[in-house]
Each structure stands twice: as structure tokens, then as C-alpha cells.
Amino acid sequence: MWRIYQSQILNRLTILCMWTALTMWYFLPAGIAGIYQERTPFSIFYLYQDNVSRETWLQDFTILFVLESLAVLCVLLLILANSRGKQHPWKQNPTNLKYDIDSISTKTKLVILIVGTIMLVYKVINFGNNADYLNNNSADGYGNVDALSQIIDFARPISYSMVTLIAIYEQKRSNLVRIAFAQIVVESILSTMSGARIYMLTPFIIFAFRLFSSDTIAKKMPLFMFSQDRTSQRETIRLLTTFFAIFLFLIYIFLPIAKTIGEARSGGEFNLYDVVIDTFVNKKQSSQLGSEASRKMDDVESVFIKLDSFTNGSILNNTSGYGTGGIVPYIGSALVFIPRFILPEKPIAGTSDGTIYTHPSRIVTRSLGVQSDAMNVPSSPLSITFWHFGYFGFIVFILFSFLHLRYLDYLINSPSFIYKAIGLSSLNLPGFTGVFPAPDVIIKDCVMLFIIVWTVNLHRKITKTVV
């Protein structure tokens, strides 16, 4: 695996995102299910169906996990076979193997950080209107925002990705890095206060990416622990200390807070201060009455339910049927570039009748009788593809995922800073759901990528500039 990381098959940043996505959405839920099996604390929604049990859950989970893992493995093998004996266009010049951010002027970086700050301030100003988790996810409110907010929501992911690239690749001991990380931390706090608990991990993920994007780490880390050189030994200690600290944060801070947020956001708006107090004061006192085994099981439940998309995918196809999604999900994806204030009636991407109520994330909960227009859960991308095309979706998923990853890697490998930002934004940090998405999501992303790339090229021709 380390040789793949050092290789030129894919960009190092693409591979890091891929590893993270595989760990989050495949290895962790499969590992927990493998250890606990029928005792796994899966979503109770599964048992709302007729003629099901914990044994049938484990069977459905295993079948879908194995099928999707095989599909992902086929994608990786296709990439490996397609790259054999070839060089990526950006890799013909050895100096482009690792993007050198020093080629971007300090003035340009400052402009990027200023724009990012302005968008962050806009989010802070409007935070009061977006702090209610239930209202944010309400189906009735979908798309009912003003034109300025739609434009900013469209531009923010790319701006945020530019800030992320500065945080990852800028030289050490730079004020630019400190400003970039400050923005990332503030963004993380605001998103967490809105109920998106996974954003607590963003600063740590980006910091880890910064470490592993180093050529020294990539080439020598397996040898550090065996080296007699004091510099290498210090580097080993620094790395181990860093990741041990991150591990402690995940176990003793992230998991308890994430579980409390999951409980508190069901009431809509909540206060992060109250969440912290409830987690580390009230629950600490009450947990003293419970066993250590039950507390550990609570943590396992919190992780599994958050990352398990296979149970929801099984529910989607068991209740709606294979191949019932139709072609409407792709019509909405193809028209995604048209703003809703221009075409209010355009179909919503990924839905079977054009309304948000038939999006897979809503179908699963509504089909089980959950009466909430804000409740939504993720389904695995292969299960959504089965919902679109039936069992033929297995082949469709492989082909679309292969082309999607190659295109994103093409952008991330580009010497163009904005191309790299466009590619990174499509991977959807910190959830990394854009690494292996369903085909309708791929079409939506690629349509937007094409429009943005075309606009950038037109700007270059007019201004004679390269960014």
C-alpha cells in the first residue's frame, strides 16, 4: 500500500482522500459489524419492516457491503490497468509531480484568504437563520433561499477548497497557513453548531493531509522507526505524538460530543455550550452509575449508525424496489447548472419525481412511517444505483466511478491552482462522500465542473492570465 501512495498512478492528495473515504464508509462499519454481528447496534429503522430480524439485517448488510466492495475494487483495478505504462499529462514534467504552491504569488494567496474571510463573515451574520437543524433539513424549505445566498452557496465550496490547499501545501511557519487554519477552525465550529458533527474532524483531517503530503513523510516514514539518525527519530516521535493526540481527541472528545449533538439536534436549534456541558458534566455524573461496557457500546453505536449506509441502502431497495428510480434523477442532475431562481420548477437532482420527498435519503425514512420532513439518512452509492438501474447498476457504478475518479485526479494533478480547488471541492471534505458517489451525483458534479472549467478557460483567454 505504501508503494501505491508513493506512486504516480494517482495524485497523492487523491489517494489520501480515497483512503479516508474507504476507512470511514467501508472499513469502520464493516469492522464493527464483523465483530458484533447480530449484536451490532444498527439503526432501529431496519426492524420497522415486515418479516425482518437481526439475522436478516446481517445478511442484507453483508451482501450489499460485499457487492459494493467488489465494485470499488474493480474501479481501483481499472485505474491501475489504465495507468500501466502511461503518464498523466500533468506528470510529463517531473517538477509537477507535487504541486508547488510557491508558484502562486503571496498577493494571490492573500486575495483568496480575504475572499474566504468575507464568505465566512457572511455565514456568521446569517448563522442565526441556519442554526436550526430541523429547519435546515426541512423538505418544505428546500431551495427557498434568496438569489444571493444561492450564489454564495455555489462559490463557497471552491473558495473553501482554495483555503484548504493553502493549509495543506503552504510552507511551514507561514502566517498564511495560520490564517487558513483559523478559517477552517471557525468553519468547523459553525458547522458543528448547526448540527453537522462530522465537521469537528475537519482541522485534524487537513492537518494529517499536510503531514502526509510531505515528500519526506511519503518516502521515509516506514524507515523512521529503524533509523539511527536523531532527526529521523525526532520526526518519528513528532508523528506518533500527533496521531496519538488525534486518537485521544476522537475517543474522549469527538465521540461523546457527537453523540450528544445527535440527541440534541432532534429538537431543532441547540446551543453548543449546553451540548458541551451536558456531555462532560451531566453525562459524566450519570455515566458513573453505568458500566464501562455499556459506555463503550454507546460509542460503538454512535460511530456505526453515523457511518452505516448499507443498512439504509438495503431498506431503500427492499421497500422501493430495484430499478424503480427511473431517469428523472439524471434530468435534475443535468439541469443543476440552472439556478432555481431562474427555473423554480426544475427537478431536484437524484429524485424520482422531481421533488425532494423522493430523494433516497427521504424515501428510506418516509417508507418506514417516520413522520418528519427533516429526517434523512444516507444510502450507499451502489444501492442507489441499483434503485436506478436494477442489478445492471453494478456495471454502471463501476464505469461511472472509474471515469469520475480519473477526471477528478486530472484536475487535482493540474498545475492550475483553481483546477486543483475545483477537484478537491468535488470530493466533499470532511465526509468524503464525493470519492465514490452514485452516478446521478457524478453527472451533477461533472456538469458543474464542466461549466466552471469552461468559465475559467474563457477568463484566461480574455485576461491572458494563468491561475
Phi, psi and omega in degrees: 000324181293327178293325175297320180297322181277347188285177179254015180296313176227160175297146182301322180292321177299316181293321178297317178296320180295314178300316180297316179297317179296321179295314184291311192261351181236300187295313183295305180297323179292322178296317179294316179295324179292326181283313187265336180052235184298341180274001180299133181282067182285172180299130182293344180302330182301322184282359175286345181281165178278147173057044178232163179205180177295328178292317178291329175299311181299323179294312180297317180300313184295316181299312182292321179297315180296316180298315182290324177296320176297320179296316178296320177299319177298321178298313181295322178293323176297319178297317179297314180293321181290335183269349184295123178076007181241160174240137174298142180309324181284344187266004179293334175259115184304334182290345181265005181298323174237124184298128181261104184290347178295344178288345176268132183293154178299325179299316180296319179297320178297320178299318178299316180291326178294315177298318177298321178294318180299315180293326178292320177297319177300320179293321179296317181299320182266010185296324181301330180275351185240009185273353180269110185298318182293318179293323179298327184258006181294135178294326181294331182267002184296125177081357182269062177234160183288165185299319181298318180295322178295319180294316180293320178297329178287320185276334186300317180301321180289318177299318179295323179293324176297316177298321179297319179297321177296318180295327182278316193253345181295150182299154181294160178058039179247138176296332178298320178295318180297318179295317180298315180292327177298317177296318181296319179295315179298315177302319180297317181295314181297317180294322178295320179293339177273357177108354180273083190294334183295340180291347174299335184275346188306308181301324182287322178296315181292323177296318178296321177298322179297319179295312185280352174277353179286135177298324180297315180294316184297322186269330192242352187303318179299340182263348185304313187291343180257000185277147176267353181288131184294325178297316179295322179294319177296321179296320178297314179298318180298316180294313181296321178296317180299311184285334173292321177295319178297319179299315178297320178299315181298316186284315190259348180238305185297308184299313178298316180293318181300319180293319179294320177298317179301324179283320186285325186289347176295343177268003180096244182284138178214163183254128183296326178298316179296324179297315180296315180297316181296326182286312191258356177242296184295311183288331177295321179292318181287329183289341178295340179276341182264169180277158178294325179297319180291325178293320178295322180294327176297319179294318178298317179299316181299316180292313186295313183296326179291321188259353183277103175259352183282323176298314180295323178296322177295318178298318181304310183281331178290326183266323183265330180101150179286136176075017182264355182290330178074196185261349181303322178305329182275335175295313177298323179292320181291334182262013186296336183287346180273119180300145182292336178286346174268319179232080185298334185265008182295147180296144176283131183303135175088001183255151185276340177234010177092354179250155184297339183293339180254021170284141182310323181295334179265327182300317184302313183287318183291325181291342179262007176086014178282114184271078178207124179277001178255343183287125177212147183225150180280144172246150182296146183300325179291322179295323176294322178293323173299320178298327179282310194240004186074205183292340176296343179299339178301313179290319180300316180299317181297312183295314181296318181294320179298309181296323181295312181295321179296320180292316179296320178295325176301317180290315183293330178280350184296146173287353178279127181297317183289328176297316178299319180294320178298315179296317180295321181297331181286344179279347171063063172290147001266003180280337179057029178286350179272001179283312178231073181271174175288158183302325180294325176291322178298316178298315179300313180295317183291326176298314179294320178299318180298315180298316182292314180297319178298318179295319179297316179296321178296319178298321179296318181294324182284317185265349182060035179244158177233122178232000000 
